[in-house]
Amino acid sequence: MFDLLSGAHLGQHGDMTDVPDPQGAVSSHGPGEHDDPADAAALARYAAVLADGIDQALPGWVERSVERLLLAYRGVVEPAERVAAAKAGAAARDAVAPRVRRVLLTDIDAQMVSPLAVVRTAVAFPTEVLHGAGVPPVVRDEFVVRQFPDDVYDLSPASFADVDPALHEPGMTWGAAKAHVHLARRRREGQR
């Protein structure tokens, strides 16, 4: 594997047993002892970069979501609504970013939810501000209504780049590293 951040060639497997969680504890979901430490280090590094980016991007995403829909609905955003959006953005970061980081730092075979699914829970924060401002729900197609019934303003990001374009590369890099480690493990287990 080629490390996109450092330009170094890496081994074929990964080991995240020594990756600390946000509170400093070591993850209890470590992979097999035969995983390549270089791949593990790369995956952990990419996970940390993505987690840091999400932490930085969430407040702005909440604020932009509120502003976009308020402007579409009534053409103006009141100062109090901007303050409410900023507070909601900070609250989204405080509530969601640590959960995303925990998922990213959990061994990939033990991840029960994707980090993007956790990011999507942040829609509750702009939704609350928009609801409080009297913005009616938007029209959504049936698939979106089924998939995201509580997302009445159709804010759920389809990708990390929908939260912030700067998250595109970290999200793709982490996803590729995760896929590499996953495939290496399956090959080691005799699967294809």
C-alpha positions as CSV (number, residue, x, y, z in Angstrom):
1,M,0.0,0.0,0.0
2,F,1.2,3.5,-0.8
3,D,0.8,6.1,2.0
4,L,-0.8,9.1,0.4
5,L,0.2,11.4,3.2
6,S,3.9,10.6,3.5
7,G,4.6,9.0,0.1
8,A,6.0,5.9,1.8
9,H,5.2,2.3,0.7
10,L,3.4,0.4,3.5
11,G,2.9,-3.3,4.4
12,Q,-0.2,-5.3,3.6
13,H,-2.1,-5.5,6.9
14,G,-3.2,-3.3,9.8
15,D,-3.3,-3.4,13.6
16,M,-5.2,-0.8,15.6
17,T,-4.8,-2.4,19.1
18,D,-2.6,0.5,20.3
19,V,-4.9,3.3,18.9
20,P,-6.2,5.3,21.9
21,D,-9.9,6.3,22.0
22,P,-10.8,10.0,22.6
23,Q,-10.5,9.5,26.4
24,G,-7.1,8.0,26.1
25,A,-8.0,4.3,26.6
26,V,-6.7,1.7,24.2
27,S,-9.3,0.3,21.8
28,S,-10.5,-3.1,22.9
29,H,-11.3,-4.1,19.4
30,G,-7.9,-5.0,18.0
31,P,-7.4,-7.2,15.0
32,G,-5.4,-10.4,14.8
33,E,-1.8,-10.4,15.9
34,H,-0.5,-11.0,12.4
35,D,-1.6,-7.6,10.9
36,D,1.1,-5.4,9.5
37,P,1.9,-2.5,11.9
38,A,2.7,-0.1,9.0
39,D,-0.8,-0.5,7.6
40,A,-2.3,0.0,11.1
41,A,-0.3,3.2,11.6
42,A,-1.4,4.5,8.2
43,L,-5.1,3.7,8.9
44,A,-5.0,5.2,12.3
45,R,-3.3,8.3,10.9
46,Y,-6.0,8.7,8.2
47,A,-8.7,8.1,10.8
48,A,-7.3,10.9,13.0
49,V,-7.1,13.3,10.0
50,L,-10.7,12.6,9.0
51,A,-11.9,12.9,12.7
52,D,-10.1,16.2,13.1
53,G,-11.6,17.5,9.8
54,I,-15.1,16.5,10.8
55,D,-14.6,18.2,14.2
56,Q,-13.6,21.4,12.5
57,A,-16.3,21.2,9.8
58,L,-19.4,20.4,11.7
59,P,-20.1,23.9,13.2
60,G,-19.8,25.6,9.8
61,W,-22.0,22.9,8.1
62,V,-24.8,23.5,10.7
63,E,-24.5,27.3,10.2
64,R,-24.6,27.0,6.4
65,S,-27.5,24.6,6.5
66,V,-29.6,27.0,8.6
67,E,-28.6,30.0,6.5
68,R,-29.3,28.3,3.2
69,L,-32.8,27.2,4.2
70,L,-33.8,30.4,5.9
71,L,-32.7,32.4,2.8
72,A,-34.6,30.0,0.6
73,Y,-37.7,30.3,2.8
74,R,-37.8,34.0,3.6
75,G,-34.8,35.6,2.0
76,V,-33.2,36.8,5.2
77,V,-31.5,35.4,8.3
78,E,-32.1,37.4,11.5
79,P,-29.2,38.1,13.8
80,A,-30.8,35.9,16.6
81,E,-31.1,33.1,14.1
82,R,-27.4,33.4,13.2
83,V,-26.5,33.2,16.9
84,A,-28.8,30.2,17.4
85,A,-27.2,28.5,14.3
86,A,-23.7,29.2,15.8
87,K,-24.7,27.7,19.1
88,A,-26.2,24.7,17.4
89,G,-23.0,24.2,15.4
90,A,-20.9,24.2,18.5
91,A,-23.4,21.8,20.1
92,A,-23.3,19.5,17.1
93,R,-19.5,19.4,17.2
94,D,-19.5,18.7,20.9
95,A,-22.0,15.9,20.6
96,V,-21.2,14.3,17.3
97,A,-17.5,14.7,16.7
98,P,-16.4,12.5,19.7
99,R,-18.8,9.8,18.5
100,V,-17.4,9.9,15.0
101,R,-13.8,9.8,16.4
102,R,-14.7,6.7,18.5
103,V,-16.1,4.9,15.4
104,L,-13.0,5.8,13.3
105,L,-10.7,4.6,16.0
106,T,-12.6,1.3,16.6
107,D,-11.1,-1.6,14.7
108,I,-12.7,-1.9,11.3
109,D,-14.1,-5.4,11.9
110,A,-15.9,-4.1,15.1
111,Q,-17.4,-1.0,13.6
112,M,-21.2,-1.4,13.8
113,V,-21.9,1.9,12.1
114,S,-20.2,4.0,9.5
115,P,-18.6,7.3,10.5
116,L,-20.8,9.0,7.9
117,A,-23.9,7.6,9.5
118,V,-22.8,9.2,12.8
119,V,-22.2,12.5,11.0
120,R,-25.7,12.3,9.7
121,T,-27.1,12.4,13.3
122,A,-25.9,16.1,13.3
123,V,-28.9,17.0,11.2
124,A,-30.9,17.3,14.5
125,F,-29.0,20.5,15.3
126,P,-29.9,22.7,12.3
127,T,-33.3,21.0,12.2
128,E,-34.0,22.4,15.7
129,V,-33.0,25.9,14.7
130,L,-35.0,25.8,11.5
131,H,-38.1,24.4,13.2
132,G,-37.8,27.1,15.9
133,A,-37.6,29.8,13.1
134,G,-40.9,28.5,11.6
135,V,-39.4,27.0,8.5
136,P,-41.8,24.3,7.1
137,P,-40.5,20.9,6.2
138,V,-39.3,20.5,2.6
139,V,-40.7,18.2,-0.1
140,R,-38.6,15.0,-0.2
141,D,-38.7,12.0,-2.4
142,E,-40.0,8.7,-1.0
143,F,-36.6,7.0,-0.8
144,V,-35.2,9.9,1.3
145,V,-38.3,9.9,3.5
146,R,-37.8,6.2,4.2
147,Q,-34.1,6.4,4.7
148,F,-34.1,9.6,6.9
149,P,-37.6,10.0,8.3
150,D,-36.5,12.7,10.9
151,D,-34.6,14.8,8.3
152,V,-37.5,17.0,7.4
153,Y,-35.3,19.6,5.8
154,D,-33.3,17.1,3.6
155,L,-30.0,18.0,5.2
156,S,-28.4,14.5,5.5
157,P,-25.0,14.5,3.7
158,A,-24.5,11.9,1.1
159,S,-20.7,12.1,1.6
160,F,-18.2,13.7,3.8
161,A,-17.6,16.3,1.1
162,D,-21.3,17.4,1.6
163,V,-20.3,18.5,5.1
164,D,-17.2,20.3,3.7
165,P,-15.4,19.9,0.4
166,A,-12.2,19.7,2.4
167,L,-13.3,16.4,3.8
168,H,-13.4,14.7,0.4
169,E,-9.8,13.7,0.2
170,P,-9.5,12.6,3.9
171,G,-12.7,10.6,3.6
172,M,-11.6,8.9,0.4
173,T,-8.1,8.2,1.8
174,W,-9.5,6.7,5.0
175,G,-12.0,4.6,3.0
176,A,-9.3,3.2,0.7
177,A,-7.0,2.4,3.7
178,K,-9.9,0.7,5.5
179,A,-10.7,-1.4,2.3
180,H,-7.0,-2.3,2.0
181,V,-6.8,-3.5,5.6
182,H,-10.2,-5.4,5.3
183,L,-9.1,-7.2,2.1
184,A,-5.7,-8.0,3.6
185,R,-7.4,-9.6,6.6
186,R,-9.7,-11.6,4.4
187,R,-6.8,-12.9,2.2
188,R,-4.9,-13.9,5.4
189,E,-8.0,-15.8,6.5
190,G,-8.1,-17.6,3.1
191,Q,-11.1,-15.6,1.8
192,R,-11.3,-13.5,-1.3
